[in-house]
Every structure is written in structure tokens, then in C-alpha cells.
Amino acid sequence: MNIVIIEDEKPAARRLQRMLNALGLEVNQLLHSVEEAINWFQTNTHPDLIFLDIQLSDGLSFEIFEEVTVKSAIIFTTAYDEYALKAFKLNSIDYLLKPIDDEELEAAVQKFQEQQPKQTDLQVNIDDIRKLLINPIDRKYKKRFTIKVGQHIKIVHTDEIECLYSENKASYIHTNGNRNYLIDHSLEHWQEQLDPEQFYRVNRTYIVHINAIKDIVSYTNSRLQLKLHNYDDTEIIVSRERVKDFKMWIQ
């Protein structure tokens, strides 16, 4: 498998390369700008798979496809909000939200390997992607959950939720009334449905509501510990890779 990484932050590109090497995959080329990528694609055989950052030092990466027709499969690596991520899913194998998680990377590569025979020209909807990036739509995020409790259906509004968490392969919400409710689907599913200004995924296990945070404490290995107003069953730790983004989120 031939792989190219297009990422303007060289330390991030090298980190992704090491992660792929750990999966037994070899990266053939690192590219760091729109101009460099265009020149490379015009003179080289295109790879099987591209890991593509969105915002490069000299422009948005979709500008590459306006100059060259690239039929390689794409996995986006991005810190963009969900309004753009939905569009990218239509034209790519997957997206990986920075900082990239080992398990999510492995799952994305596996998805590529499973879907490889079905790949087509990924330039088809580049204009749609550009429109979303330049003129992002007003997205409607989830406002409430409907949960079956015995013979009853309970409505829980998102502003009542302190956190969502996973435990024993199941997902739950914890409310500010100190109640836990079992919900369908994974945290990955709900992460896309919730307003990113209100909810943040601090690690693989927890998504927290901004209003639920009572205290933030420095923790070992440059991590942070969160204390919520009601939920105190388990320590909630912001993983080291997410601390920088988390600090930006709470500002």
C-alpha cells in the first residue's frame, strides 16, 4: 500500500507516520503545502491512500484537487467542527479528529482496506466541501434524548446532562439530577450530534457539558482532572493529547 501524508505541521506529520509504521504500514511521502502537493501529484504516481489535513500553510487542501485529478482514497485529519466533517464523510473513507487516537486510526485504515474496491474519483463534490467551509450552515444539534424507563418514556434535555460516558461497552448519560440513563449508540455517534460549544469529548470514555464543570485540577503527566457538580463515580481525566484543545474550548 502506497501512502502519502499531507500535513503542514511537520511534527504532526512525523507523529502520524510513526503511528502508521506501528500498524505495519509504510509512508512513501510527506507533503506540507498545497503548492508542494500539486507539484508532487503532477509528476508522481498517485498513492493508494492519502492522509489529508484541511488547513495547510498556503490554503485549504481541496485546492489541490482543482489543479490535479486525484483518485486516491482520502482519510481527512482535521480539527474542524462537525459541520464540515459531515461533508467529508461523503467523499472520503473517514475523518480523524486531532489529536489522532491510535484505535481510531487503526479503524480508519481497516475501513479503507475493506472498501478499497469501491473507491471512485473523490473530486466529485469538492465544490460542496468548499461551500461548507466558506459559508458554514447553521446546523441543528440534538436538543433532547428520549429514554425508555420501565413502561415510561422520559425526555431528558441536553442542558440537563452533565456528561455522557461509556462503561462495559454501553453508553450512558448522567444528569444534573444525579441520575444515570442507558442510551443507544456509541459516544462517537453522539459526539457528532451534540453542540460542540456545549459538549467536549475529554477522552475515550467521557463527553462533558461545559456547565457541569465545577473545578479543573492539574494532574500527572500534563493532564487535567475534571470535577463535576454531581458526577463523582470515577475520575474524569482530560487526556494529554486533548489538553490544548480543551483549554481553547473552555475559553
C-alpha positions in Angstrom: 0.0 0.0 0.0 1.3 3.4 -1.0 0.6 6.2 1.5 1.1 10.0 1.3 0.6 12.3 4.3 -0.3 16.0 3.5 0.2 18.0 6.7 1.7 21.4 7.2 2.8 20.8 10.8 5.9 18.6 10.4 5.9 17.2 14.0 2.2 16.1 13.5 3.1 14.6 10.1 6.0 12.6 11.6 3.8 11.5 14.5 1.2 10.2 12.1 4.0 8.5 10.2 5.2 6.7 13.3 1.6 5.6 14.2 1.2 4.1 10.7 4.6 2.4 10.9 3.4 0.8 14.1 0.5 -0.6 12.2 3.0 -2.2 9.7 2.3 0.5 7.0 4.9 2.5 5.2 4.5 6.1 4.3 6.0 6.9 0.9 5.9 10.7 1.0 5.3 13.6 3.4 3.9 16.8 1.8 3.4 20.1 3.7 1.6 22.6 1.5 -0.9 23.0 -1.3 1.8 24.0 -3.8 4.1 21.2 -2.9 1.3 18.6 -3.1 0.2 19.9 -6.6 3.7 19.7 -7.9 4.2 16.2 -6.5 0.9 14.8 -7.8 1.7 16.2 -11.3 5.0 14.3 -11.5 4.4 11.1 -9.4 2.2 8.0 -9.4 -0.7 8.7 -7.1 -0.8 6.7 -3.9 -3.5 4.3 -2.7 -4.3 6.3 0.4 -3.8 10.0 1.4 -4.0 11.3 4.9 -5.0 14.9 4.3 -5.1 17.9 6.7 -7.6 20.6 5.7 -5.9 23.9 6.6 -2.4 24.0 5.1 0.1 26.8 5.4 -0.8 28.2 1.9 -4.5 27.4 1.7 -7.2 24.8 2.1 -6.3 21.4 0.9 -9.2 21.0 -1.5 -7.4 23.5 -3.8 -5.1 20.6 -4.6 -8.0 18.8 -6.4 -8.8 21.9 -8.5 -5.4 21.5 -10.2 -5.0 17.7 -10.4 -7.4 14.8 -10.6 -6.6 12.6 -7.6 -8.3 9.2 -7.5 -6.6 8.1 -4.3 -8.7 7.3 -1.2 -8.6 10.0 1.4 -8.7 10.0 5.2 -9.1 13.5 6.5 -7.1 14.6 9.6 -8.8 17.7 10.9 -9.6 19.9 13.9 -12.6 21.3 12.1 -16.1 21.4 13.6 -18.7 18.8 12.7 -20.5 20.9 10.1 -17.5 20.2 7.8 -16.9 16.7 8.9 -20.3 15.5 7.7 -19.4 16.7 4.2 -16.0 15.0 4.3 -17.6 11.7 5.2 -19.5 11.7 1.9 -16.3 11.8 -0.2 -13.7 10.1 2.0 -13.0 6.9 3.8 -13.1 8.6 7.2 -12.0 11.6 9.2 -9.8 11.6 12.2 -10.3 14.4 14.7 -7.0 15.8 16.0 -5.3 14.7 18.2 -5.4 11.4 16.4 -6.2 8.4 18.5 -4.4 5.1 17.9 -7.6 3.0 17.9 -9.4 5.4 15.6 -6.5 5.4 13.2 -6.4 1.6 13.0 -10.2 1.5 12.5 -9.9 4.1 9.6 -7.2 2.0 7.9 -9.2 -1.1 8.3 -12.2 0.7 6.8 -10.1 1.7 3.8 -8.9 -1.9 3.3 -12.5 -3.2 3.4 -13.8 -0.5 1.0 -10.8 -0.3 -1.4 -12.5 -2.0 -4.4 -15.4 0.5 -4.2 -13.3 3.7 -4.4 -14.2 6.3 -7.1 -12.9 9.7 -8.0 -13.0 11.7 -4.8 -13.1 15.1 -6.6 -16.8 14.8 -7.3 -18.2 17.1 -4.5 -15.2 19.4 -3.8 -17.4 22.4 -4.6 -19.8 21.3 -1.9 -17.0 21.0 0.6 -15.7 24.4 -0.3 -19.2 25.9 0.2 -19.4 24.4 3.7 -16.0 25.7 4.7 -16.5 29.2 3.4 -20.2 29.5 4.3 -20.9 27.0 7.1 -24.5 26.1 7.5 -26.4 26.7 10.7 -26.5 23.1 12.0 -29.3 21.9 14.3 -27.8 19.9 17.1 -29.6 17.5 19.3 -31.7 19.1 22.0 -33.2 16.2 23.9 -32.9 12.4 24.5 -36.0 10.2 24.7 -35.2 7.3 27.1 -37.4 4.3 28.0 -37.6 3.8 31.8 -39.7 0.8 32.5 -43.1 1.4 30.9 -42.4 5.1 30.6 -40.7 7.3 28.1 -38.6 10.0 29.7 -37.4 13.2 28.0 -34.0 14.5 29.0 -33.0 17.8 27.6 -29.3 18.3 26.7 -28.9 21.2 29.1 -29.8 18.7 31.9 -26.9 16.5 31.1 -23.6 16.6 33.0 -21.8 14.0 30.9 -22.1 11.1 28.6 -19.9 8.1 29.4 -19.2 4.5 28.2 -19.0 1.6 30.5 -18.8 -2.2 29.7 -19.5 -1.5 26.0 -22.6 0.5 26.8 -23.3 4.3 26.8 -25.0 6.4 29.5 -25.9 9.9 30.3 -25.6 11.4 33.8 -28.0 14.3 34.6 -27.6 17.2 36.9 -30.3 15.5 38.9 -27.7 12.8 39.7 -29.4 10.1 37.6 -27.9 7.7 35.1 -29.7 6.5 32.0 -28.7 3.9 29.4 -28.8 5.2 25.9 -28.4 3.7 22.4 -25.3 4.1 20.2 -21.7 4.9 21.0 -20.1 8.1 22.2 -18.7 8.5 18.7 -22.3 8.7 17.4 -23.4 11.2 20.0 -20.3 13.3 19.7 -21.4 14.3 16.2 -25.0 15.0 17.3 -24.2 17.4 20.2 -23.3 21.1 20.1 -19.5 21.3 20.2 -19.8 24.7 22.1 -21.6 22.9 24.9 -20.1 19.4 24.9 -16.5 18.2 24.6 -15.0 14.7 24.5 -12.2 14.8 27.0 -11.1 11.2 26.5 -12.4 7.9 25.1 -14.8 7.4 27.9 -16.4 10.8 28.6 -18.1 13.7 26.9 -18.8 16.6 29.4 -21.1 19.6 29.3 -19.4 22.9 29.9 -21.8 23.9 32.6 -21.2 20.7 34.6 -17.6 21.5 35.3 -17.1 22.6 38.9 -13.3 22.5 39.1 -10.3 21.8 36.9 -7.2 20.4 38.6 -3.7 19.8 37.3 -3.0 16.1 37.1 0.0 13.9 36.4 1.8 13.7 33.0 0.5 17.1 31.9 -3.1 16.0 32.1 -6.1 17.7 33.8 -8.7 16.3 36.2 -12.3 17.5 36.0 -14.7 17.7 38.9 -18.3 17.9 38.0 -21.1 19.3 40.2 -22.8 15.9 40.7 -21.0 13.1 38.9 -18.3 11.7 41.2 -18.3 8.0 40.5 -14.9 8.0 38.7 -12.1 10.4 38.0 -12.6 12.3 34.7 -9.2 13.0 33.2 -8.5 15.1 30.1 -6.0 13.1 28.1 -2.7 14.8 27.5 -3.3 14.9 23.7 -6.5 16.8 24.2 -5.4 19.3 26.9 -4.5 22.1 24.5 -7.8 21.8 22.6 -9.7 21.5 25.9 -8.2 24.8 27.2 -9.2 26.5 23.9 -12.8 25.1 24.3 -13.4 26.5 27.8 -12.2 30.0 26.9 
